[in-house]
Amino acid sequence: MSISNSLRALAVLCLAIASHAQTFIPPVGDLYVVNDVIAPDGFPRSAVLVDGQFPAPLIKANKGDRVQMNVHDLLEDNSMQRALTIHWHGINQHKSNYADGVAFVTQCPLVPGGSFEYDFSLGNQTGTYWYHSHFSEQYCDGLRGPLVIYDPDDPFKDMYDVDDESTVLTISDWHHLPTPKLPEFPLSINSTLINGKGRYVNGPQTDLTVITVEKGKRYRMRLVSMSCDSNFIVWIDGHNMTVIEADGDLHQPVTVGAIQIFAGQRYSFILEANQPIGNYWIWSQTGTGAPFVYPGPLATPVNSAILRYIGASESEPTANVSTPTNLLNETQLHPLSNPAAPGEPYRGGADQNINLPIDFLRTSLLPPTGNFSVNNTIYESPSVPVLLQILNGVPAQKLLPPGSVIPLQPNKVIELSFPMTSNAVGAGPPHPVHLHGHSFSVVRSAGTGPNDYNYKDPVRRDVVSIGSTVNDNVTIRFETDNVGPWILHCHIDYHLAAGFAVVLAEDVPQVAEDLSPIPVDWEGLCPAYYEFNSTSGEPCTGNQCAKLNPPAQQNGLQLLPNPQPTAGSSFSMAATATQFVASINTHV
């Protein structure tokens, strides 16, 4: 039996076992990525799944754990991407940039039949995270799941009685077509899934997710947006939410009635089961193009789940009208420890102040098509990952893609601001911007004025909405204490695919020493991918993909490695990678 067939058989066995087990796994083990037909809202479609599940299994870890997840690519359905990567969203990857999982920034994708072990330490990080594909728009087809790092010394542990797999609440947008068959910028979604269950308008009355609570107890709910596009306002009839965490960072408790959560964000909130025993709706509402929470008196509720007290009937709540109140504003959140933003407490009080204007270059109105630019450059993935370029000795100022890599010196305070043109404002805002490798202080939030900077105790997180108007100039600060190339991008995946990204290359001269040793399996990813991509007939689409036939660059660079490389140096995936470096040094 071939290795691929053996893995496939093992995956089937694991799926059979998992169907009768709880859907959480430890941080050491195997993830089998397969295609299967699922119907989370009653409509069957093929999807990209980890261990045959949507969402992917919850990974439960503890502070200080080492993650060792061996990922096996068993994908067969070529209506969707079959190569893959996995990004561990919010994990800083200190000294393990090669495990960040970003296609053509920190690695080449795995290919069908291949495996790669993501091996990294969680260090002192705790809180709520998630993992997902970071290749093309693949996670929209199902490769996304939660990751929680528990802290036995949680300073808020006296505020709740229950914090386990039953209190994780994932929310996802969902389409009935595979992503490659959707428009470049989809204008609607078919359904919203909460913990992998939902309904669509005029569809069957499928089962909804039920969160069971006991009257008198307090629960730490962990809300994870695994959305590809939509942002959601989430509320629970009759119950308040006391927010204590944003994107892995603890904050002073704030009690609200509803939370708006953007793609990639996470919140922990304390839910007190203090209402009469019964069933209560958990609502989620998003914007234009999505069904209302209760689309008419004869329709079944959508975008919803059920909070059920022990002792209540196994029936749906009877309420059919609900409105969110007392919505959380992120400026209400103040970090629990070390609350001050780095740098001096005034505008421009950083070591390096970088303005990154966001624009949209429209090519058609209906259906909408075009490209985003950051700092006047449309991001297009290089064929050689940025990390591999660095390991092959490419100087910081010559890293590709041209205009999309910003070198940063170590141990500096960086201030980034994101003004938007009217074109960008009109192209599917609000845009949630995510920085890899860091959390950051949001010294100016969306919706605030030019005098509303907060350097004393601003919210700290890793995904921030940059707003919906040209008057928004969201500004963040962080320190360059994590060596490696880190992508910064819009977490609306369709916008990332259209060029909404830039790479921050941190302390380039130190990368090779800081990341040593590079796993041997990592060195084999690019040769396998180049061969697969040259023979599979499945060209990846979108700006997250390396171009096999890239346009000629003004500086005369050859961006494309030989698709059939041979062994090179210890860090060289191919002899042609060395030629690629020589080309850069000659022409730039």
N, C-alpha and C positions, 0 to 999 in steps of 0.2 A: 504494500500500500504506500502511495506517495506521501510525503510530508503534508502536502496540502489536504489530501483526502483524510489523513489521520486527524489533522486539526479540525476538519469539518465534522468528522464523526464525534470527536470529543466535544465540540461545540453543541451538537445536537443532544448529547447526553447531558451537558450542563443545562441546556434549556429545559429538558424534561425534569431535571431535579429542581431547577429554579421555579418551575410553575407551581410547585407545592411549598416553596420556601418564602421567607420574607425578602423583600427586594432591597437588601443592603448587603454590602460586602466590606471586608477589611481593606486596608491600603496596600496590602501585598497579595498579588495573585495575577490572574489573567483576565483580559477583556477580549471577548470574541465579537468582532463587528461583522454582522451578517445582514442579508436582505431577508425580509419577511413581509407578508401582507398583514396589516393591522387595520382596525376600524375603531379608533379611539372615540369618534363621535358618531359611529354607526355607518360611516362610509368607508368601504374597504379600499386600501391603496398599498402599494409597495413602499417600504421605508428602509432607512439605514438605521440599524438598531444595535445596541450593545447587549449581548447575551439575550437577544430576541425581545427586549423590553423597551417600552417607552413610558415615561422617561427612562434613560439609562439608570442602572442601579445606584442608589445612594452609596457613596464611599464614606464610611465612618472612620475617622482617625482621631488621634489624641495629640495634644501639644507635644512637639519634639519628635513625632514619628518620622520614620523614613518611608517614603512611598516607592514601591517597586511594582509597577503595573506593566505586565507584558501584554502588549496589544497585538492582536492577530487580525489581519485583514482577510476576511473570507467573503468579500463582496462579489456578486455575480451579475447584478442587474445593471446593464449599461445604459438604462434610461436616466441614471444618476451617476455622480462621480463614484469611481471604484477605488481610486487611490485615496489616502486619508492621512490626516495628522490629528493629534489631540492636544488641545491647549488647556492648561489648568488655571482657569480664570481667577485672578487675584492672588495667586501664589507668586511670591517675589522671585523664586528661583535664584537665590543668592548662591553664586559659584556654580550654577547649573543652567546657564542660559541655553545650552543645547537641548534642554528638556522643556523649553517653553512652548514648543509645538506649533510654531507659526510657519506655514509653508513659505519657503524661499526667503525667509528672514533668519530663522534659526535651524532649519532642516529642509531636506527634500521629503516629499510624502512617502509613506509606505505604499507598496503596490500589492495587488491581490496575490494571496499566497505568502506574503511576507509578514514578518513580526518585528517588533521593536520594543524594548523595555524602557519605559520612562522611569528613571531612578533619580530621586531627589529628596532632600530633607525639607521638612516643614519648618524647622527652626522654632522660633518663638511665636509664630503666627497661630492665631485661633480665630474661630468665627465661621461664617457661612460663605461658601464658595460654590463653584460649579465647574464642570469640564465639558468641552465640546470640540467638534472638528474646527480646525482653522485652515481649511483648504476649500477654495472656491466658496460656494454657498451651501456646503454639504450639511451643516448642522441644522439647517431649515428642514431637511428631510428626516431628521430624527436623532442624529448623533449628539445628544445633550443630556446631562444628568447632574444631580447635586453632589456636593462634597462638603462635609462638615468636619471641622476640627474642634473637638471638645476640650475644654479647659477644666481640669479638676479643681482649680483654684479660682474659678470664675467669680469676680467681685460682686456679680449680681445674683449669685446662686440662691440667696435667701429670698429673692423676689418670685421664684417659681418652684413648682413641685415636679413638673414633668418637662423633660427635654430629651427626646429620642426620635427614632425614625417616624413616629406617628405625628410629630409636630412640624415636619418639613412640608412646606406648601410651595410647589412649583407651578408657574404659570407660563403658558406657551401659546403663541399663535400657530394656526394650523391651516394648511392648504390641502385640497383634494388632488391636486396635480403635483407630479415631481417638480422640483424647483427649476430644472433646465427647460421645462415647458411653460413656465410662467413668463409674463412680460418682464422687461428689465427692472421696472419698478412697479410691483403689484399694487393696485389701487384698493384692494379689498382682501379680507381673509374669509375663510369658510367657517372657522370656529375658534373658540378659545378653549384650551385644555387646562384644567387644574388637576395636578397630579395625574396627568395622562388621560383624563376623561372629560367629555364635553358633549355638546349638541350643536347642530346647525339648524338654521331656520327651515322649517317645513321638513325636517328630518325625523327619524324615529326617536321615541322617548327612551333613549339609552340611559343606563345607570350613570349617576353622577358620583363624584368623589364624596365620601362621608368622613368627616373628622369627628371622632367620638371624644366627648369630654365628660367628666364627673363633676356634678355640682359641688361648689366649694373649693375646687382645686384651681391652681394657677399654672399656665402653660407658656413655655417659651416657644412661640411660633417662629419659624424661620422661612421667610418669604423670599423666593428666588425667581427673578424674571429670566427665563430662558428664551425670551422672545427673539425672533429674527428682525422684527420691525416695530410692532405695536408697543406703545406704552399703555399701562393700565392704571386705573384708579380702583383700589381694592377696599372693601369695607364689609363688616359683618353686622347684620341687623341686631340691634339691641345691645351691642358690645363696643366698648372702647378698646384702643390699642395703645400700649405704653411702649414706645420705641426705645430700644437700648443699643442697637447696633446698626451701622450702615457700612456695607461692603467690607466686613471683617474687622472694623474698628469700633470699639465700644464708645458710646456717647452718654452724656447725662440723660436720664429718663425724661421723655416728653410724651404726654398723653394726648392722643388725637382720635378723631372718628374715622379717618380714611387716609390711605397712603397712595400717592402716585408713584409708580415704579417704572423706570425706563429699562430698555433692553440691557441686560448684563448686571443690573443692580441687585442688591440683596438688603433685606432689613430683618432684624429680629425684633419682635414685640411681645410683651407680656399680655396674655389674654386671661382674664379672670372669668371663670364659669360661675357667674353670680346672678344669672337670670332664672326665671321659672323653668322647670324641666320641660323641654320641647325641642322642636326643630327650627333652625334659623338659617336663612340664606347667607352664604358667603358670596358676595357679588364682585364682579370685575367688569369695568366698562372702559372701552377704548374709544378712539375717535372715528372720523369719517371712514367709511368702508367696512365697518364691523357692525354686526347686528346689535341692536339694543338688548339690554339684559332681559327684558320681557317683551317680546315683539307682538303685542296684541293680546286680547283677552282669551282667545281660543288657542294660542300657541303655547308650547311648553317653554319654560325659562331656559335661556342659554347663557354662556359666559358665567356659570355659577357652580357652586358646590354647596354642601350641606354641613352645618355644624349641628351635631346631634348629641343631646345629653343622654347619659345612661338612664334608662327608664322611660324614654320617649318612644312613641310609636315609630315603626319603620316606614315612615311616609314622608313626602316632601312638605316643606313649609307651605302655608296657605297664603302668605303675604305675596302680593303681586305688584306692589309699588314701593320703591325705595329710592332714596336720594342720599348721596354721600354728604356729610357735613364735617366741619372742623378738619379740613384737609391739611396734612403735614406740609410745611414749607421747610426745605432743607436748612434754611438759615436759623431755624429753631434748634438745630442740633449742634452740640458743643462737645468735643472729645473729652473722654473721662480722664485721660492722662496726657501730659505734655501738649496742652491744647493750642499753644501759640504756633502760628505759621513760621517757618524758617525765614531768616533774613530780617531786614530792618522793617519797622512797622509803617511803611509809607509806600506809595506807588513807585515802582521801579527800584525798590530797596532789595534787589537780589544781585548776585554776582553776574548773572547773565539774564537779560530780559529779551524774550523772543516773541515777536508778534506773528501769529499764523493766521492770516486772513483766509476765510473759507468762501469759495465761489462755486457756482454751478454753470457749466457750459452746455446749454440745451441744444440738442440736435433735432428734436421733434416735440410737438406739444401733445398729441394724442396718437398712439400711446406715448407717454413721456419717455424720452431717452436722452442720454447725455453723459457727461462726466463731471465729477467733482474735482476741484483742485484745492490743495493746501499750500499756502505760500507760493501761489501762482504756478504750481506744478501738479500734474495729474500723476498719481502713484501708479506705477506698473511694476509688478514683481520682476526682479532680475532672474535670469536662468540659473545663476549660481547664488545660493543663499548668502545673505550679507555676512553671517557668521563665518562661512567658509571662505569668503573673500578676505576677511580679517585674518583668519588663521593662515592664509597663503601669503600674508604680508602686504596686502593692499593698504596704502596709507589712508588715514581718515578722510582727507579731503577728496579722495579719488574713488570712494566707495559708490557702487551702483545700487539702485537706479539713480541717474543724474538728477540732482535737485531735490531728491526725496530722502537724503540721509543727512542728518545734522549732527556733527561731532560735538560732544560735550566733555569738558574737562572734569576730572574727579574732584570730589569733596567741595562742590560748589552749590550754591542755592540758585535754582533755575525758576524763572517766572515765565509762564506761557499765557498768552491771551488769545482769544478766538473771536475776533470780529467777523461778522457775516455780511456779505453783500445781499442786496435785495433778491438776486437770483438764488442764492443759497437758502434764504428765508422762504422762498416760494417752492423749494424742492424737498418737501416731506419732513419739515421740522416737527418737534424739537429733535435735534441731533444729540444722541448720547455719546460722548467721547470717552474712550477707555485708554488708559496708559498701562502698558505691561511693565512688570518689574518693580512697580512702586504703588503706594497709596500717596495721595497728595492733599494739600490743604486748599479748599476752594475759597480764595480770599474775596472773590466777587461772584455771586451766584446769578443765575438767570432771573430776570424780572426785577433786578435792583438797579438803582441809579448810579451815576458816575461818582457819587460821593459816598457810596454804601460799601466800601471795602472794609473787611474785617480781618485784622492781623492778630487779634488777641486770642480768639477761640473759634475759628471757622470750622465748618464740617470737614471731616477727613474721610476720603473714600477713593475708589479707583475708577468709577464711571460717573460722569457729570453731564447733565443736560446743558447745552450751550445756548438754549433759549429759542425763541421764535420770532425775534424782531431784529432789525438792524441796530437798534439801540442797546441790545445785549452785547456785552463784551466780557464774557465769563473769563475769569483769570484764576490760575492755579499756581501753586508753588510746591517744589519738592527738592530734595538734596540728591546729588549724584554720588550715591554710596553703593551702587550695584553695577558692576562691570558687565558690559555686553551691549549688543544691539537690541533695542526695545521698540516695538511698533506702537504708535499712537494712532487710533483710528475711530471712526464712527462705528458704533456697535449695531446700527441698522445694517445687516449684512449685505443688502443690495447696494447700499451706499459705499461700503468698503470695496465691493466688487467694481464699483464705478470710479475708484480712484481716491476715495476719502481716507488718506493715510499718509503718514510720514514716519521715518525711522529715526530714533534718537540713539546715536552710537556713543556709548558711555565709556570713557577711558580706553580708547582703542589700543594703545600700545601695551596695555596690561592684560588684554583678553586672553592671549594664549597661555600665559602663566596662571591666571586666575582660574581658568576652566580646566586645567590639566588635572587628571587625564580625561581626554574625550573618549566616550565608550566606543569600542571597536565596531559595534553594530551601527552606530551613527555614521561612521565613515563609509558604510556600504549602501546608505540610503540613496545617495544621488546617482551612482552608476545604475542601480536597479530601476530608479524612476526614469532616467533618460532612456534606457532600453525599452521600458514599458510604454513610455509616451511616444516613442518613435515607431512602435509596432502595433499598438492597441487600437488605433483608429478612434480613440476617445479623447479628442483634444479638449482640454479644460477651457472654459470660457470665463471672461471677467478679468479684472485687473489684479485679482489675487493670484492669478495663474502665471507661470513662466511662459513666455512667448517662444514657441518653437521657430517661428519665422518673424522675428522682431524687425521693425522698421530700422533703417540705417540711422545711426546716431550722428549728430552734427560733429561730434569729436572723433568720428570714425571707429568707435569701439565695436568689437564683436561681442555681442551679449550671449551668444549661444554656444555652449560647450558641445563637443562631439557627443552624439547620443550613444556611442559605443566606446566608452572610456577604458583606459587600461590603468593598471596600478601606478600611482604616483608616490609622492612623499608621504610621510606619516600623517599629515593633515590634508593631503591632496586627494580628492576623490578621483581624479583623472589626470593623465598627462596634459590633456587640453585645459584643465583648470589652471595649471602652471602657465600655459600659453596665454590663457585669458588674463592672468595677472601681468604677464609681460606686455600684453597689448595695452593694458591700462597704463603701465608705467611709460610706455612709448608714446601714447597718443594724448595723454592728459597733461 
